[in-house]
Amino acid sequence: MTKTIAITGGGEGLGRVLARRFAADGDRVILLGRTFAKVEAVAEELGEPHFAVQCDVTDPDSVRSAFKTIGEKCDRLDVLVNNAASYEPFELSDVTDSQLAATINTNLAGPILCAREALPLLQGGGHVVNVSSESVRLKFAMQWLYTATKAALEVCSEMWTRELEPQGVRSTVVQCGQMFDESKTGSTWPMEVAIKFMEENMKVGIDVRNRPLSHFKSVAEVFRAVIDTPPDVHLGIVTISGNRPSDGQTKGNS
């Protein structure tokens, strides 16, 4: 059965790959992103009936407006994929006000706002899929706030399962490992930050340059299975780990 699927952070990375996969399978995809040009480009690539909506997940008014637009175009949502995230390493002594706000508001407040506004459209069979990270298990150096926000999102998702069951809405966490695809050209972090991140993780026994990676397309296969889970089956948390040696040159997202 064709599904209507909204994906935050749909303009690049995993969000874009998921959009392409779901659209190829015949689902209707709604791409949400802060930079409208990015999600619009993906929607135009996919063609009708897919469409893009500008949505800054850190801004409650923007989220309300986005889901109002979706409600005007769609009778219901089958799936909301909370994929948008802020991923930046720093130490406590160096973290800026803007980094604090961006990480907390994007990774934790954003999924909450989107799930709240999507809920009326998800009633009676909808599914919230929250994208988390292996960082919750591995505790990478310099990622204490990113890890904390993802851990908090996992707790929210677990408790939403109980709260939303009477409304026929399921909630699942997909905890992703490092990923890559051919379009990635390397880290966008300042060189000194990237070097320090590698050095600090080596000190705690994590070699970030040589960890196994998964291809975005392979990860999309898992998401396909998650959203196609029969309604009488619940998946609380799904963990994905890489099973491919890194070449030490491709920078993955965790």
C-alpha positions as CSV (number, residue, x, y, z in Angstrom):
1,M,0.0,0.0,0.0
2,T,1.3,3.4,-0.9
3,K,2.5,5.5,2.1
4,T,2.7,9.2,2.6
5,I,6.1,9.9,4.4
6,A,7.4,13.1,5.7
7,I,11.2,13.4,6.2
8,T,13.0,16.2,8.0
9,G,16.4,17.1,6.8
10,G,15.4,15.7,3.5
11,G,17.7,17.8,1.3
12,E,20.9,15.9,1.7
13,G,22.6,12.9,3.3
14,L,20.4,10.1,4.7
15,G,17.3,12.1,4.3
16,R,17.8,12.5,0.6
17,V,18.6,8.8,0.1
18,L,15.5,7.8,2.0
19,A,13.4,10.1,-0.1
20,R,14.7,8.6,-3.3
21,R,14.2,5.1,-2.1
22,F,10.7,5.6,-0.8
23,A,9.7,7.5,-4.0
24,A,11.1,4.7,-6.2
25,D,9.0,2.2,-4.2
26,G,5.8,4.2,-5.1
27,D,5.4,6.1,-1.8
28,R,4.6,9.8,-1.6
29,V,7.4,11.8,0.0
30,I,7.3,15.2,1.7
31,L,10.7,16.7,2.1
32,L,11.1,19.2,5.0
33,G,14.2,21.3,5.4
34,R,15.5,24.6,6.8
35,T,17.1,25.5,3.4
36,F,14.2,25.3,1.0
37,A,16.3,25.3,-2.1
38,K,17.8,21.9,-1.0
39,V,14.6,20.1,-0.4
40,E,12.9,21.7,-3.4
41,A,15.7,20.4,-5.6
42,V,15.1,16.9,-4.4
43,A,11.4,17.2,-4.8
44,E,11.8,18.4,-8.3
45,E,14.1,15.5,-9.0
46,L,11.5,13.1,-7.8
47,G,8.6,14.8,-9.5
48,E,4.9,14.7,-8.7
49,P,3.3,13.9,-6.3
50,H,6.3,14.5,-4.0
51,F,6.8,18.0,-2.7
52,A,9.0,20.2,-0.4
53,V,8.1,22.3,2.6
54,Q,10.4,24.9,4.2
55,C,10.7,23.9,7.9
56,D,13.2,25.0,10.5
57,V,12.7,22.3,13.2
58,T,14.2,24.6,15.8
59,D,11.4,27.2,15.3
60,P,7.9,26.2,16.7
61,D,6.1,28.6,14.3
62,S,8.0,27.2,11.3
63,V,7.1,23.7,12.3
64,R,3.4,24.6,12.8
65,S,3.3,26.3,9.4
66,A,5.0,23.3,7.7
67,F,2.5,20.8,9.1
68,K,-0.4,23.0,8.4
69,T,0.7,23.1,4.7
70,I,1.1,19.3,4.8
71,G,-2.4,18.9,6.2
72,E,-3.8,21.1,3.5
73,K,-2.3,18.8,0.8
74,C,-2.6,15.4,2.5
75,D,-5.5,13.7,4.3
76,R,-3.1,11.8,6.6
77,L,0.6,10.9,7.2
78,D,1.7,7.3,7.5
79,V,5.2,8.0,8.6
80,L,7.2,10.9,10.1
81,V,11.0,10.4,9.9
82,N,12.7,12.7,12.4
83,N,16.1,12.8,10.6
84,A,17.3,16.4,10.8
85,A,20.3,16.8,13.2
86,S,23.1,19.0,14.2
87,Y,26.4,17.2,14.5
88,E,29.4,19.1,15.7
89,P,32.2,18.2,18.1
90,F,33.3,20.5,20.9
91,E,34.6,20.4,24.5
92,L,32.9,22.1,27.4
93,S,35.5,24.8,27.7
94,D,35.0,25.8,24.0
95,V,31.2,25.4,23.3
96,T,29.5,28.5,22.2
97,D,26.0,29.7,22.9
98,S,25.0,29.1,19.3
99,Q,26.4,25.6,19.3
100,L,24.4,24.8,22.5
101,A,21.2,26.1,21.0
102,A,21.6,24.5,17.6
103,T,22.4,21.0,19.1
104,I,19.6,21.0,21.7
105,N,17.0,22.6,19.5
106,T,17.7,20.6,16.4
107,N,18.3,17.2,17.9
108,L,15.8,17.1,20.7
109,A,13.3,20.0,20.5
110,G,12.9,19.6,16.8
111,P,11.7,16.0,16.7
112,I,9.3,16.8,19.6
113,L,7.9,19.8,17.8
114,C,7.5,17.8,14.5
115,A,5.9,14.8,16.2
116,R,3.5,17.0,18.1
117,E,2.4,18.9,15.0
118,A,2.2,15.7,12.9
119,L,0.2,13.8,15.4
120,P,-3.3,14.7,14.1
121,L,-2.3,13.4,10.7
122,L,-0.8,10.2,12.1
123,Q,-3.9,9.1,14.1
124,G,-5.0,5.5,13.5
125,G,-2.0,3.8,12.1
126,G,0.8,6.3,11.8
127,H,4.5,5.7,12.7
128,V,7.1,8.1,14.1
129,V,10.6,7.0,13.3
130,N,13.3,8.8,15.3
131,V,16.9,8.7,13.9
132,S,19.4,8.3,16.6
133,S,23.1,7.4,16.7
134,E,25.6,4.8,17.7
135,S,27.1,7.7,19.7
136,V,24.7,6.8,22.5
137,R,26.5,3.5,22.9
138,L,30.0,4.4,22.1
139,K,30.3,7.8,23.8
140,F,32.7,9.5,21.3
141,A,34.9,12.2,22.8
142,M,33.8,15.8,22.1
143,Q,30.3,14.6,21.4
144,W,28.8,14.8,24.9
145,L,25.9,17.1,23.9
146,Y,25.1,15.4,20.6
147,T,25.1,12.1,22.5
148,A,23.0,13.5,25.3
149,T,20.3,14.8,22.9
150,K,20.2,11.5,21.0
151,A,19.9,9.6,24.2
152,A,17.1,11.9,25.4
153,L,15.3,11.4,22.0
154,E,15.5,7.6,22.5
155,V,13.8,8.0,25.9
156,C,11.1,10.2,24.5
157,S,10.5,7.7,21.7
158,E,10.2,4.8,24.2
159,M,7.7,6.7,26.3
160,W,5.7,7.9,23.3
161,T,5.1,4.2,22.4
162,R,3.0,3.8,25.6
163,E,1.4,7.2,25.4
164,L,0.4,7.0,21.7
165,E,-0.7,3.4,21.6
166,P,-4.4,4.3,22.2
167,Q,-4.2,6.6,19.2
168,G,-2.8,3.9,17.0
169,V,0.5,5.6,16.5
170,R,3.8,3.7,16.9
171,S,7.3,5.1,17.7
172,T,10.6,3.6,16.7
173,V,14.2,4.6,17.2
174,V,16.7,3.7,14.4
175,Q,20.2,4.0,15.9
176,C,22.6,4.5,13.0
177,G,26.3,4.0,12.7
178,Q,28.8,5.8,10.5
179,M,27.5,6.1,6.9
180,F,28.9,7.2,3.6
181,D,28.1,7.7,0.0
182,E,30.0,8.8,-3.1
183,S,28.7,12.4,-2.9
184,K,30.4,13.1,0.4
185,T,33.6,15.1,-0.1
186,G,34.9,15.1,3.5
187,S,34.3,16.9,6.8
188,T,32.9,20.4,6.9
189,W,34.5,21.0,10.3
190,P,37.5,23.3,10.6
191,M,40.7,21.3,10.1
192,E,41.9,21.9,13.7
193,V,38.6,20.6,15.1
194,A,38.7,17.5,12.9
195,I,42.2,16.7,14.0
196,K,41.4,17.2,17.7
197,F,38.3,15.0,17.3
198,M,40.4,12.2,15.9
199,E,43.1,12.6,18.6
200,E,40.8,12.8,21.5
201,N,38.9,9.7,20.4
202,M,42.2,7.8,19.9
203,K,42.9,8.5,23.6
204,V,39.7,6.6,24.5
205,G,40.3,3.8,22.1
206,I,38.1,4.9,19.2
207,D,39.8,5.1,15.8
208,V,37.3,7.2,13.9
209,R,39.2,7.0,10.6
210,N,39.2,3.2,10.4
211,R,35.8,2.3,11.8
212,P,33.4,0.2,9.6
213,L,31.0,2.2,7.5
214,S,27.6,1.5,6.0
215,H,26.4,2.9,2.7
216,F,23.4,5.2,2.9
217,K,21.6,3.0,0.4
218,S,22.1,0.0,2.6
219,V,20.8,1.9,5.6
220,A,17.8,2.9,3.6
221,E,17.0,-0.9,3.3
222,V,16.6,-1.0,7.0
223,F,14.3,2.0,7.1
224,R,12.2,0.4,4.4
225,A,11.8,-2.7,6.6
226,V,11.0,-0.6,9.7
227,I,8.2,1.4,8.1
228,D,6.7,-1.8,6.5
229,T,6.5,-3.6,9.8
230,P,3.0,-5.0,10.2
231,P,0.8,-3.0,12.6
232,D,0.7,-5.9,15.1
233,V,4.5,-5.8,15.5
234,H,6.3,-3.1,17.4
235,L,10.0,-2.2,16.9
236,G,11.2,-0.1,19.9
237,I,14.8,0.3,18.8
238,V,16.7,-0.9,15.7
239,T,20.5,-0.7,15.8
240,I,22.6,-0.5,12.6
241,S,26.3,-1.0,12.7
242,G,28.7,-0.7,9.8
243,N,30.2,-3.9,8.3
244,R,32.6,-2.5,5.8
245,P,36.1,-1.4,6.5
246,S,36.7,2.3,6.1
247,D,39.4,3.4,3.7
248,G,40.4,6.1,6.1
249,Q,39.6,8.8,3.6
250,T,35.8,8.9,3.5
251,K,34.2,10.9,6.3
252,G,31.1,9.3,7.6
253,N,28.2,10.7,9.6
254,S,27.4,9.2,13.0
